Amino acid sequence: MILSFGVDAGLKKRILLVVIVVLFAALIAGLFYCQYVKKKEIKELALAHESIGIRLYDEGKLDAAEGALKQAIEKDSALWKPYFYLGSIYFEKGEWERARPEFEKTVELNSQAAEAYTALGILAFRQKDYDKSIEYFKKSLELNPDDKHVKGLLESIEKVKKE
């Protein structure tokens, strides 16, 4: 009889119900907070793997970079840079068919990634899909109009198409 100091049974039940509801709400809030913290930690871990992968890529350690970038994607598949750098690794290794979906995923996640459009343009050119290549290069130039390299690639395709 916790609340036996002159309170009727109906009131005791209502008080007990309120206490249970408050405790349940606190439990749920705690669970949501834990999930939030866990998601934040996973995001930070993904960004760390991304950073390591990019650094390894810049150092020319492509196999190690590939592993770190894949771990970043495993932790957070919404990051676009790991896909771009994976595409770049496969591109550098001459693995064109592995590179393409990585660059496609890059532009799906970040439609402002001009370099990914350039890479897709080069891949389309390699397959002699000149119209698609031109489309990708034009998109790249929309995003980065001063890119002389892409302008040169576009001119080369136009010459090839005339031949």
C-alpha positions as CSV (number, residue, x, y, z in Angstrom):
1,M,0.0,0.0,0.0
2,I,2.2,2.7,-1.3
3,L,-0.4,5.4,-1.5
4,S,-2.6,4.4,1.5
5,F,-2.8,7.8,3.2
6,G,-6.4,8.5,2.6
7,V,-6.6,8.3,-1.2
8,D,-9.4,6.3,-2.8
9,A,-8.6,3.2,-5.0
10,G,-9.7,4.9,-8.2
11,L,-7.3,7.8,-7.7
12,K,-4.5,5.4,-6.9
13,K,-5.1,3.6,-10.2
14,R,-5.1,6.8,-12.1
15,I,-1.9,8.0,-10.4
16,L,-0.3,4.6,-11.1
17,L,-1.3,4.8,-14.7
18,V,0.2,8.3,-15.1
19,V,3.4,7.0,-13.5
20,I,3.5,4.1,-15.9
21,V,2.8,6.3,-18.9
22,V,5.6,8.8,-17.9
23,L,8.1,5.9,-17.3
24,F,7.2,4.4,-20.7
25,A,7.5,7.8,-22.4
26,A,10.9,8.2,-20.8
27,L,12.0,4.8,-22.0
28,I,10.9,5.5,-25.6
29,A,12.6,8.8,-25.5
30,G,15.8,7.2,-24.3
31,L,15.6,4.6,-27.1
32,F,15.2,7.3,-29.7
33,Y,18.1,9.2,-28.3
34,C,20.3,6.1,-28.4
35,Q,19.4,5.5,-32.0
36,Y,20.2,9.1,-32.8
37,V,23.6,8.9,-31.1
38,K,24.3,5.6,-32.9
39,K,23.4,7.0,-36.3
40,K,25.6,10.1,-35.6
41,E,28.5,7.8,-34.7
42,I,28.0,5.7,-37.8
43,K,27.9,8.8,-40.0
44,E,31.2,10.0,-38.3
45,L,32.8,6.6,-38.9
46,A,31.7,6.7,-42.5
47,L,33.2,10.1,-43.0
48,A,36.4,9.0,-41.4
49,H,36.6,6.0,-43.9
50,E,35.8,8.4,-46.7
51,S,38.6,10.7,-45.7
52,I,41.1,7.8,-45.3
53,G,40.1,6.4,-48.7
54,I,40.6,9.8,-50.4
55,R,44.0,10.2,-48.8
56,L,45.0,6.7,-49.8
57,Y,43.8,7.4,-53.4
58,D,45.8,10.6,-53.5
59,E,48.9,8.6,-52.4
60,G,48.3,6.1,-55.2
61,K,47.4,3.3,-52.8
62,L,44.4,2.2,-54.9
63,D,43.7,-1.2,-53.3
64,A,43.8,0.2,-49.8
65,A,41.7,3.2,-50.9
66,E,39.2,0.9,-52.4
67,G,38.7,-1.0,-49.1
68,A,38.3,2.2,-47.1
69,L,35.8,3.7,-49.6
70,K,33.8,0.5,-49.6
71,Q,33.7,0.7,-45.8
72,A,32.4,4.3,-46.0
73,I,29.6,3.2,-48.3
74,E,28.8,0.3,-46.1
75,K,28.4,2.7,-43.2
76,D,26.5,5.4,-45.1
77,S,25.4,4.8,-48.7
78,A,24.2,8.4,-49.0
79,L,27.8,9.8,-49.3
80,W,28.7,10.6,-52.9
81,K,32.4,11.0,-52.7
82,P,33.2,7.3,-52.0
83,Y,31.4,6.3,-55.2
84,F,33.2,8.9,-57.2
85,Y,36.6,7.8,-55.9
86,L,35.8,4.1,-56.4
87,G,34.8,5.0,-60.0
88,S,38.1,6.8,-60.3
89,I,40.0,3.8,-59.0
90,Y,38.3,1.4,-61.4
91,F,38.8,4.0,-64.2
92,E,42.6,4.2,-63.5
93,K,42.8,0.4,-63.5
94,G,41.0,0.2,-66.9
95,E,38.0,-1.5,-65.4
96,W,35.5,0.6,-67.3
97,E,32.4,-1.5,-66.6
98,R,33.1,-1.3,-62.8
99,A,33.7,2.4,-63.0
100,R,30.4,3.3,-64.8
101,P,27.9,2.4,-62.0
102,E,30.1,4.2,-59.5
103,F,30.0,7.5,-61.5
104,E,26.3,7.0,-62.2
105,K,25.7,6.6,-58.4
106,T,27.8,9.7,-57.8
107,V,25.6,11.9,-60.1
108,E,22.5,10.3,-58.6
109,L,23.6,11.5,-55.2
110,N,25.2,14.8,-56.3
111,S,23.9,16.2,-59.5
112,Q,26.6,18.9,-59.2
113,A,29.5,16.5,-59.5
114,A,31.0,17.8,-62.8
115,E,34.0,15.5,-62.7
116,A,31.7,12.4,-62.6
117,Y,29.8,13.7,-65.7
118,T,33.2,14.1,-67.4
119,A,34.2,10.5,-66.5
120,L,30.9,9.2,-67.8
121,G,31.5,11.1,-71.0
122,I,34.9,9.5,-71.5
123,L,33.4,6.1,-70.8
124,A,30.7,6.7,-73.3
125,F,33.3,7.9,-75.8
126,R,35.3,4.7,-75.3
127,Q,32.2,2.7,-76.3
128,K,31.7,4.9,-79.3
129,D,28.5,6.3,-77.9
130,Y,29.3,9.8,-79.1
131,D,25.9,11.3,-78.6
132,K,25.8,10.1,-74.9
133,S,29.4,11.3,-74.5
134,I,28.5,14.8,-75.8
135,E,25.5,14.8,-73.4
136,Y,27.7,14.1,-70.4
137,F,30.4,16.6,-71.5
138,K,27.8,19.3,-72.0
139,K,26.4,18.6,-68.5
140,S,29.9,18.8,-67.1
141,L,30.4,22.2,-68.8
142,E,27.1,23.5,-67.5
143,L,28.5,22.9,-64.0
144,N,32.0,24.0,-64.7
145,P,32.0,26.3,-67.8
146,D,35.7,27.1,-67.6
147,D,36.9,23.5,-67.8
148,K,39.3,23.6,-70.8
149,H,39.9,19.9,-70.7
150,V,36.2,19.1,-71.2
151,K,35.9,21.7,-73.9
152,G,38.8,20.0,-75.7
153,L,37.2,16.6,-75.3
154,L,33.9,17.9,-76.7
155,E,35.8,19.3,-79.7
156,S,37.5,16.0,-80.3
157,I,34.2,14.1,-80.3
158,E,32.8,16.6,-82.8
159,K,35.8,15.9,-85.1
160,V,35.3,12.1,-84.7
161,K,31.6,12.4,-85.5
162,K,32.4,14.3,-88.7
163,E,34.8,11.6,-89.9
